[in-house]
Amino acid sequence: MAASADATLEIYVGIAMLLGLTTRLAAAVSIFMLLNYLFAKPSVTGIPGLDTADLVLSSIVLVTAAGRVAGLDQFLYRRFPRVPLW
């Protein structure tokens, strides 16, 4: 059950980031998943891994709403400016 939910969320995040559709929600889901991955596997203290870099990138996407620049969120934001998802 958890594996299928994990795969579904990964597919959602990938498609949403590529299309620029609900990028803020996708970035929040990505941060949650990356934190789970980061805490689930052992790592060497002081050596940042790929998950750490992805966390930083997802945080930047969440804060800056990157989908409004070159994605479908741009059109949705013009149509529905009060919805915080885009």
C-alpha positions as CSV (number, residue, x, y, z in Angstrom):
1,M,0.0,0.0,0.0
2,A,2.7,2.5,0.9
3,A,4.8,1.6,-2.2
4,S,1.9,2.3,-4.5
5,A,1.1,5.6,-2.7
6,D,4.8,6.6,-3.0
7,A,5.0,5.8,-6.7
8,T,1.8,7.7,-7.3
9,L,3.1,10.8,-5.5
10,E,6.4,10.6,-7.4
11,I,4.6,10.5,-10.7
12,Y,2.4,13.4,-9.6
13,V,5.3,15.5,-8.6
14,G,7.2,14.7,-11.8
15,I,4.3,15.6,-14.1
16,A,3.3,18.7,-12.1
17,M,6.9,20.0,-12.1
18,L,7.3,19.4,-15.9
19,L,4.0,21.0,-16.8
20,G,4.2,23.8,-14.2
21,L,0.8,22.8,-12.9
22,T,0.2,23.2,-9.1
23,T,3.9,23.7,-8.6
24,R,3.6,24.9,-5.0
25,L,1.6,21.8,-4.0
26,A,4.0,19.6,-5.9
27,A,7.0,21.2,-4.2
28,A,5.4,20.7,-0.7
29,V,4.7,17.1,-1.5
30,S,8.3,16.7,-2.8
31,I,9.7,18.3,0.4
32,F,7.7,15.9,2.5
33,M,8.8,12.9,0.5
34,L,12.5,14.0,0.5
35,L,12.5,14.5,4.2
36,N,11.1,10.9,4.6
37,Y,13.8,9.6,2.4
38,L,16.5,11.6,4.2
39,F,15.5,10.3,7.6
40,A,14.9,6.7,6.5
41,K,18.4,6.0,5.2
42,P,21.7,6.2,7.1
43,S,24.1,8.9,6.0
44,V,27.5,10.2,6.9
45,T,27.3,13.3,9.1
46,G,28.6,16.4,7.4
47,I,28.4,15.1,3.8
48,P,25.4,16.5,1.9
49,G,23.7,14.1,-0.5
50,L,21.5,14.4,-3.5
51,D,18.4,14.5,-1.2
52,T,19.7,17.6,0.4
53,A,20.2,19.3,-2.9
54,D,16.7,18.3,-4.0
55,L,15.3,19.7,-0.7
56,V,16.9,23.0,-1.4
57,L,15.6,23.1,-5.0
58,S,12.1,22.1,-3.9
59,S,12.1,24.8,-1.3
60,I,13.1,27.4,-3.9
61,V,10.2,26.3,-6.2
62,L,7.8,26.4,-3.2
63,V,8.8,29.9,-2.2
64,T,9.1,31.5,-5.7
65,A,6.1,29.8,-7.4
66,A,8.1,28.9,-10.5
67,G,5.1,27.7,-12.4
68,R,3.9,31.2,-12.9
69,V,6.8,32.0,-15.1
70,A,6.7,29.3,-17.8
71,G,4.0,26.8,-16.9
72,L,0.3,26.2,-16.8
73,D,0.1,28.0,-13.4
74,Q,0.6,31.2,-15.3
75,F,-2.8,30.8,-17.0
76,L,-4.5,29.6,-13.9
77,Y,-3.2,32.5,-11.8
78,R,-4.6,35.0,-14.3
79,R,-8.0,33.2,-14.2
80,F,-8.1,32.5,-10.5
81,P,-5.7,34.9,-8.7
82,R,-6.8,34.1,-5.2
83,V,-6.1,30.4,-5.2
84,P,-2.8,29.8,-3.4
85,L,-1.9,26.6,-5.3
86,W,-0.4,28.5,-8.2
